[in-house]
Amino acid sequence: MLEISMIIMALVLTAIASSLAVGVWTKSRRDYRKPFALLMISEMMVLWAYAMDMFSVDIGSKLFWNNFEFLGYVGCVASFFLFAVQYSSDIKVNRPLAALLIVPAALMMIAVVTNPYHNLVYLTTEVSSDYYRSFDATYGPLFYAYMAYSIVIMLSGVVSLVVRFARASNAHRIRVGITCLSSIMAVAPVLINYTAMTSMPGGLLYAIGFLSADLLLFVGAFSFELFSMVPFELERVMRFTSGGVFILDDEDIIMYQNPTAESLTVRPATPYQDRLTDVLPSFPLGILAVAKGTSIGVNEFHEIVPGRFFDVTLLPILDYASRLIGKTITLREVTDQCRAEAEAISAKHTLDLMNSITHHDVFNQLTILEGNLIMAGKKTDPASMQKHIDASYQAALNIQKQMQFARDYQEMTKRTPVWQDVEYKILEASTALDLKNIRLSVDTKGVEILADLLLEKVLYNLMHNSITHGGKVDNVRFVAMEVDGKLELIYTDDGAGIDAKMKSALFMKGVGQNSGLGLFLSREILEHSHMTITENGEPGRGARFVIRVPKGSYRNFTVGQSTISSSVQPSMLTS
């Protein structure tokens, strides 16, 4: 019955060991795959040689197969030690290490094969009365010497594994622990057999130890590289990626969220309890509905967090029957991209507008210029000729104004807003004007606003319009106040005001008595800095312009009032 058991164990061990050796050799890239494969081959050699030894009937045959069994033993000792030290460290096989393992093994094998001539390994040998013990032997000094060497080598390997276990990170400690345990299980039968702690045949001890240890040794040493490394790294990628990731079930309940996704939520989500919309209420419900019953991913831009835009990708998770069982949602922030696109659209609008201005208005003025020059050439009366020349000159001046406007407008789109002291800019703009007897009051409470450098042009245009079109104006005033969390910069005069019929088109291009560009340009300048301008004065009681500045675009607002009359030198201004 034991013969059949030995054959079965030998076949099972051969199937396991050969499969593990081939799999590790072809799939793994670790240095210790080679000693592991050699260990598997040595184990098979020990067990099959023991089986043949046991089935032999005479002492000569038994000693013949014992030579192969011993070869397996020395192979197990050397390969186990090499596996242990390479698994535990980055040690490469150099000459001293190779000599430490190969020389004793080679000398011992020579001594075993030539034992009949010197009897230093076995003093005496005879067929054992116990069938399963193969033969009885009286051991010589070389056997005990190699036994001591083997014990030291194998225990050194176990110690190196234990040290690696003690130093392993929490993420890898279980696998290293399995490797240590399986190594001890493999070494223990060898030590038990050498120390004669049991009467069980050595071959049986090895078979039991190898069968119980090989699979665990493979799991501990190679399972991470071959089966777990990609999932392990994917988990780390999910944790450290800059994009947000949610994994939901089919009811939109959060099963997983990475730290980036959690940072976007209004409160920390409880996995398997909170729905996505419970912790991220601004998430578009339409996207979640799209995934029901479909296998097509969704990819759209949405404002998930106020002021922040994200590229939302939703991929349905389907079971074996293509039924929806969950969803994976990734959020990639594209706020900068959206802003850049908005700026590109704004720039296109600017170019289109400038194209219209330069094409239409300049072409009209050139037509006037050409016509008057032709007429001047046909006149003989000096007064009539001068009239057409003056009209031509005025058309040229108009073209100059149009081109100056185009330059100012185009330069505005290339600049970023800067902080400017409103009171100082008002005074600078006023020095470029002849205020005559008009009294200027400034009550801006020390405020600074984040605006384009052409802000001074806006302030200049407001005062210039009062002087030019306001009729009898005695007072103009700038006042700053906070209303509903925003700053309002209010300009008023006490002139004739603006006709009600003009109010709706007041800020459109071409509306006005001169070029019709002053208030239009003022509105464009302010919009470039996310500000607005409106007029809500009463005809006959003066003009009233309100410039609204959003929160975050003004600072240093203090309560106080001052009436200013200053002689600040003008900066570069264009009327």
C-alpha angles and dihedrals in degrees: 000000000000090000091059091046091052092050091049092048091047092051093046092047091047092052093048098041096044092047092049093045094050093043094050094043094052102035107032125076097193120117092232092063089086097057089042091056090046089051090054091050091048091051092053090048092052095050098044092044089051091050092051090044090053093050093050116098105200130058094241093058092044092053090047093057089040088065090060090044090054090048087057090050095054089044091053092050095049097041094046092052092047091047092050097050094043092047091049097045144005094263114149123211105262131171098271092050092046090050091049090058106030103042098055091042093050093046092049093050091050089050093050094049093046095041094116088066099050109010093215094133100037117018092191135000131191138162109275122238085222103079094207095052091066096209140351119239140184105221123229131213096270091056092054092044092054090043090057091046091050093049091051093047095048095044089050088055092050091049092052089052092049090051090051089050091052091051098042120114119247091255092061104027095097093054093046089047091054089051091052093048094048091048091054090049090053095045097045097071091050092052092044091051094047094048093045092230090151137030091226112120114262093235091058091048091052093046092053093044095046095046092051095043108039099072092044091048090053092047093049097044105034112015093088094053096041102035113007108036096083095047090044092052093043089057090052091047089052090050098049103032116117091229125082120246128193125180113198135183122233090278092054092252113150114250097168138006129176122226093262091055091046091053089062096054124095089233136002110284123232108226116238091014113057124067119225092248090053092066099024104038094169093062108118110253091205092070093054090050093050093063095058109110096354137100096203118110121232121224118182142139117247139166096243095165121031108273093004124097126203137193101234118206119184122188120183119229111221131193128223090284093049091253119148110254101157149342136238115212123190124189120201114183113236100168093124090047092051090049090049090050091049090050090048090052090048091049090050089050089051093049092047090049094047089048090054093048096047094042102043105031098037091046090052092050092047089052089052091046093049093046095051093047090052091048091047090054091055096049123091097182109092092216092053092045091051090051091058092041090053090050089050091050091050090051089052090050089050090053089050090052091048092051092046090051090049091051093049092046094048094046090052092064092055096056133076119226118265133199112266133182105239096206092051092049092050091053092047091051092047094055089063090059133071098234090180105189095340114128114224118206122189121191104164096137094229093295124164123201133200103238145136117281088250089072086103088059090057092051090046092051093051093053092040091054091052091052094043103037107014098084113214104009120176101166138031122182141188117202129178123204139158117244123177094340094311134097119245117199105196124196120192138171132186096229133110095297127217124304111252091231091062098048098085092054097031096116098039121112114266096018113127143055099281127026093333090223104101101083092031091056090044091056092048092049092052094044089055086064094042094256130128134213128203136169120224104159123132119249110251093020101070140272122291120193121185120200111194117205118195123234112276093032096083135050144170093048109170134170116254143092135229133178108219133204110171143166098210112161113252122250125216106309134171121204 
